[in-house]
Amino acid sequence: MARPIVAIVGRPNVGKSSLFNLISKKQIAVIHDQPGVTRDRLYADVNWMDECFTIADTGGLEMAPEDRLIDSVKLQVEVALNEAAIILFVVDAMTGMMPQDLEIANALRQSEKSVFVVVNKVDNERLRTGSGELYALGFDNLFFISCTHNEGLSSILDEVVAALPKVEVEADDSASSKAIKIAIVGRPNVGKSSLINRILGEERMIVDERPGTTHDAVNISFMHNHIPFELIDTAGMRRKTAIDDKLEQSTVQRAIRSIRQSDISWLVVDADREIARQDKTIASYIARQGKACILAINKWDLIEKDNSTYNEFVESIYAQLSQLSYVPLLFVSAITGRRVTNLLDLSLDIHSEYCTEVPTHELNDLLMRLKNEHEPPRSGKIRPTLKYITQIKTRPPTFLIFARHPNKIPDHYEAYLINGIRKTFGFNGTPLRIYYRSTNAKSG
Ligand code: GDP
């Protein structure tokens, strides 16, 4: 299996090579230049916490003397977007945000890749506090480091290996974790607590409240249609205190923690308010974590409706939360109770899709059909060829395709494959992942 690639990008002089050298030096592996193939790039194999990846310094492209700098940066980003699983986007705390950083950020944001913003040259506390403007780049993962002082590297590497695509087949869950785990997330005051109380009230079930995995978390277990459910980290939701009027940051952090532990996230938004940046941040996180999801549009009772209201809402919400295009949407009201039970019923359906395993022969019949309709496009003289597909994992459903020149398969073709899989097998509300294994004589 080819190692996933983690690419470093950024404008000149922000410290890309320093970062690359530090990360690769931490490792046993030799940095190997690949003359001829990718003349200007450097690669190093990295092993951190028993996880392997290849770090790529696309910044090597700056060296091409005939390039104007702006073009070389574009090229870096393009290369990174093509081949990397994760992108480390380096910016400079000393100079602050520059127009070129914004250009890079715009290009990166248009992709589905995980992007970590690495704020380098944070040599002192003043520089760290001065770096708040960098959140304007639009990414929620910011790391503050100093390559000169060799500070902050480990936390980046920890997060990188946590976010690497996983391809091993997971062991079956033990009986104790069979409950469908639901994270109810969203901004303050969208009605999360009201939803929980409504569900617990309606179900008249025996509620088992117990501590969650972090010290201040509380999980609630109950049965619905004889199926065990567990609401993750409901602390502070049922019994509100003034302290619960949390800051924006901690709302997102709390959401992230509970999403991680869940199978399905209900992203609750308020029908009576605009979609906000925080909603988008949480939506991206759900998608990146490969979690199933339902969009719960709450307070639907407050909306004056005519014939077009429903369609307008649907269209506008999907346009703004485009990360969650695979997710179904329910208009609910915690106050009147409308469609609240549907949330649970739909979660049951989605959970079963999240855990579905498609037989290999059915997948290969589909792959054949999709290839016949559209071959992967040529890239220069090379045409990638798809040979065989198999599902290697559920939760989320993950597929492995054996292919020649898989790194030449463009994103739009992968989207076509994913669409084909969805049309044939459903997978409502569930993200799908595709990984590739190269069948070239030499890996690549
Ligand atoms: P949380 O911060 O997301 O847990 O939000 P709460 O559940 O505390 O709700 C915030 C406010 O919105 C409260 O005043 C609720 O009574 C109100 N609310 C919640 N759900 C609904 C709903 O479906 N319709 C209406 N009209 N108000 C609601």
Residues whose N, C-alpha, C, O or C-beta is under 5 A from the ligand:
A	BS01	GDP	R187 P188 N189 V190 G191 K192 S193 S194 N298 K299 W300 D301 L302 V332 S333 A334 I335
